[in-house]
Amino acid sequence: MLDPQLLRSEPEQVKLAMQRHGADLDVDALNALETRRKAIQVRTQTLQNERNTRSKSIGIAKANGEDIQPLLDSVAQLGDELKALEAELNEIQASIHAIQCALPNRLADDVPTGNDEAQNVELRQWGQRPQFDYAPKDHVDLGQALSGINFEVAAKIAGARFVTLSGPLARLQRALTQFMLDTHTEKHDYQETYVPYLVNKDSLFGTGQLPKFEDDLFKMAGDSPYYLIPTAEVPVTNLVRDEILTSEQLPLKFVAHTPCFRSEAGAYGSDMRGMIRQHQFEKVELVQIVKAEESEQAHEQLTQHAEAILQALKLPYRLMLLCSGDTGFSACKTYDLEVWLPGQDTYREISSCSNFNDFQARRLKARWRNPDTGKTELVHTVNGSGLAVGRTLIAVMENYQQADGSIKVPDALKPYMGNIDLIRT
C-alpha cells in the first residue's frame, strides 16, 4: 500500500506513477473525500468541545436549582449529530482506504516503460543451449514414454490442469526440491521454514493478493475463512506481520518448500500444454526482510541465489527486467529468470524475483526499531522462486533428453538420485 501522506500531499504525482503501472487515480474524487473528511473532523472537534462545555454547565445549573432539561436536550442533540458525523466519517475513510488498496506499487525509476511482456528487456543470457541431431521432444511426450507423467489419471482424480508423477520422475522432482533447499540453506544462509498452506484474508491482504486478485485464489467452501496459498510468499512474509523487529534481527532470510494453488482464471495459450500452467504445483520460495537501504542489494542477491540453481544444473536461461506493463501489482521492480525449453523452442519463466520496497510492509505493519532514533520504520520485503520445482523438472527433462527417450541425470542431482546416470523405461 502506498504511503497515505504521499497520496494526500502529492496526488497528481501519484496519478502519474499509477498510469505508468497501468492503473489510474481519480484525483478529483480523492480530493473531494479528503476535503469532506477534514471538514467532518473539524466539525467533530467543535461539537465535542461544545458538548463538554454544556455537560459542565449541567452540573452548575443543577447545583443552583435551575431547570437542566434544556441543557440535557441540547447535549443529546449534539450527541446525535456527533454519531451521524462519526458514521459518515467511517464511510469516507473506508472509501479512501479502498482507493489506497486498489493502487499498485510505484515502479522503480529503472523499470522500462512498456505495455506487456513483449517489451521486457533481456539483460543477459547464461549457458549453451543443447544441440540435437533430432527433433527434441517436450516433457509431455518424454514423460508419457517413460510412464512417469499421467494427465488422464489426474483429470479423473481432480480435473484439468493437474498431473500425477510416478517412479523416477517423481523421485527427480523430490531430488530437485531437496537440492534447492540444501543449496539455499547451506550455501546462501537461508533459514528453512515450514508454514501453513491455508491462510486467512489478513495474510493475503498483507502481501497484496486481496482484495484485487480474489478470482485467482482457491477459497475454501462454506463458512471457512481460509484460502489455499498461491505461493509461499504469503505465509512466509506474514511471519513478520504486526511485528517490531530489532536491528540485530535484520536481515531475515527464509526459504520454504510448499505446494501452490492457483485458479489460473482466464489463462490460455500455448503454455497450457502439459505441466507449464497447473492448478497445483510446487515451489521453493526465497524471502528476505531487510532495512530500506538494503533492499536493492538484497534484490540483486536473491536473484543471484535463484540463478545459482540453474547454473548448478547447467540449464541455459536468460535474465529479464520486466517492463512497467508486466510488473506485478505489489512489486516496484521484478526480474524474471526464463529457462530454455528445447521441446517448445522457447524460454519460459521459472522464477520471478521482486523488490516490494515498503509496499507490503505497510499493509503488514511490519517494522523495525531504529536504535539511532528510537523510532520504528517499515521494513522492505524481497522475494522470488528459487525455483519453481515443476518447471525445473520440465527443463531438466527437455534439456537432458537423449535420442532414445531417456533422461540424463544432472551431476548436481546424482547424490539425490541414488547416483544413477539415466532415467529410462
TORZA-738833 format. One record per residue (C-alpha): x, y negated, z. Coordinates in steps of 0.1 Angstrom, whole numbers, plus 5000, padded with zeros to 4 digits. Layout:
XYZ
...
! end
This chain:
500050005000
501249654992
502149405019
498849225027
500848905034
502248914998
498748974985
497348675003
500248434996
501148524961
498148694944
499048574909
502448724912
500949044924
498549044895
501449024870
503149304888
500049524887
499549464850
503049594844
501949914862
498749944842
496449804869
494549484874
493849254903
490749034903
492348734919
489148524920
487248804938
490148854962
490448474969
486648454974
486848735000
489748575017
488148235019
484948375034
487048595058
488848285071
485648085074
484048365094
487048385117
487048015123
483248015130
483548315152
486248145173
484047835176
480948035187
482948235212
484247925228
480747775229
479248085244
481948095271
481147725279
477447785281
477948105302
479847905328
477047645327
474547915337
476347975370
476447595377
472847545368
471747845389
473747715419
471947375415
468547545413
467947445377
465947635351
468547855334
466248025308
467147775280
470747845286
470248215287
468248185254
471047985238
473748235249
471648525235
471248335202
474948275200
475548645207
473148745178
475048515154
478348655165
477149005159
475948915124
479248745117
481149055130
479149285107
479849055077
483549035086
483749415088
482249435053
484649175039
487649345055
486549675041
486249525006
489749365009
491149695022
489549884992
491249644968
494549694986
494250074985
493450074948
496549884938
499750074928
503250004940
505249724925
507749864900
511549814904
513049554881
514949804861
511950014852
511449974814
508149844802
506150094782
502750254777
503350624781
506050904782
507050824746
508650514759
510650674787
514350614785
516850904782
519850824805
521951134799
522051504789
523851784806
524752134793
524852304760
521552444745
521852814739
522152914702
520253224690
520653414657
516953494660
513753304668
513753274706
510653384724
508753184750
508253304786
504853444779
506053684752
509153774772
507253834804
504554044789
507054254770
508754324804
505354394820
506154124846
503653854837
499953904836
497453634830
494453864823
494554014858
495053674874
491953554855
489953844868
491053774903
490753394903
490153244869
492053054842
495452894849
496653154873
499253424869
500553744886
504153834886
505554174893
508754374895
512054204887
510353884876
508553844910
511953904926
513553654903
511053384915
511853474951
515553464943
515253114928
513352994959
515953134982
518852994961
517352644961
516652644999
520152775006
521752514984
519852224998
520352325035
523952445033
525452205007
523151905008
522451895045
518551905044
516652045073
514452335062
510852265072
507652475074
504452275070
500652335067
499252405033
495952245043
495851875052
493351605062
492251285045
494651075066
497651265053
496551235017
495850865022
499350815037
501150945006
498750784981
496651064967
493450934983
491250764976
492250724939
493051074929
490551294947
489451454915
492951604912
492651784945
491152104957
488852024986
487552295010
483852365006
481252295033
481952075063
485652135064
487751815063
490751995046
492351975012
494852214997
498152034993
499051924957
502751904968
504851954999
505451574997
502151525015
502651725047
506451665049
506251285045
503451285071
505751425097
506651055104
503150915102
502450685132
506050735144
508650485155
512050635148
515350535163
518250405142
520150715151
517450945137
517850805102
518250915075
515851215078
516351485051
513751755048
513352055024
510252265022
509152555001
505352564996
502652664972
501052364955
497452344943
496152104916
492852094898
494551954866
491351774858
491351674822
494651844814
495051974779
497652014752
500552244742
501752264778
498752464788
500252794774
501553034800
502852914833
503652554824
500552404840
498852614867
496352554894
498652724918
502452704917
505452684940
508052404946
510952344967
510451974977
513151734990
512051435011
514251165026
513150905052
515650615052
516150245060
515149995034
518749905024
519550275018
516550384996
518150314962
521250514971
519050784986
517050804954
520150854933
521551114958
518351314959
518151314921
521751454920
520751724945
517951834922
520351824892
522852044912
520352334910
520052304872
523852274869
524452584891
522052784870
523752644838
520352524825
520652234799
518551934808
518151564804
517551284829
514751044820
513950704835
510150664834
508650354818
506050144836
503150324820
504350664830
505450584866
503150734892
500750524914
502850524946
506350504930
508450204923
510850394902
511050754890
513550984873
512351294856
514551594851
513451774819
514852124813
515452264778
512952544769
514152734737
510852914733
509052584729
511952404713
511552104736
512351964770
509752004798
509651824832
511052034860
511451764887
510251414894
512351214918
510850894931
511550604953
508450464970
510150184990
507750095019
504550164999
503850505016
505350395049
502850105052
499950345047
501550595071
502550335097
505950495097
508550275112
511950255129
513150015156
516049795146
518449785176
519749445165
516449275166
514449505188
511649485162
510049765142
510549785105
508950005078
511050295066
511450375030
510450715015
512050914987
511151254974
511451494945
511251854935
514452054939
512952224919
509552344906
510152714911
507752844884
509152614857
512752714867
511753074863
510452984828
513752804820
515853094831
513853344811
513953144779
517553024781
518953364792
516953584769
518753844749
517953984714
516454304729
514054104751
515954154783
516853854805
520353794817
520653704854
522453384860
525653424880
524353204908
521353434913
523053774912
523653784950
519853734954
519054004928
521054294941
523954204917
522154324886
523154174853
519954224833
516254234837
514854484813
512054734808
! end
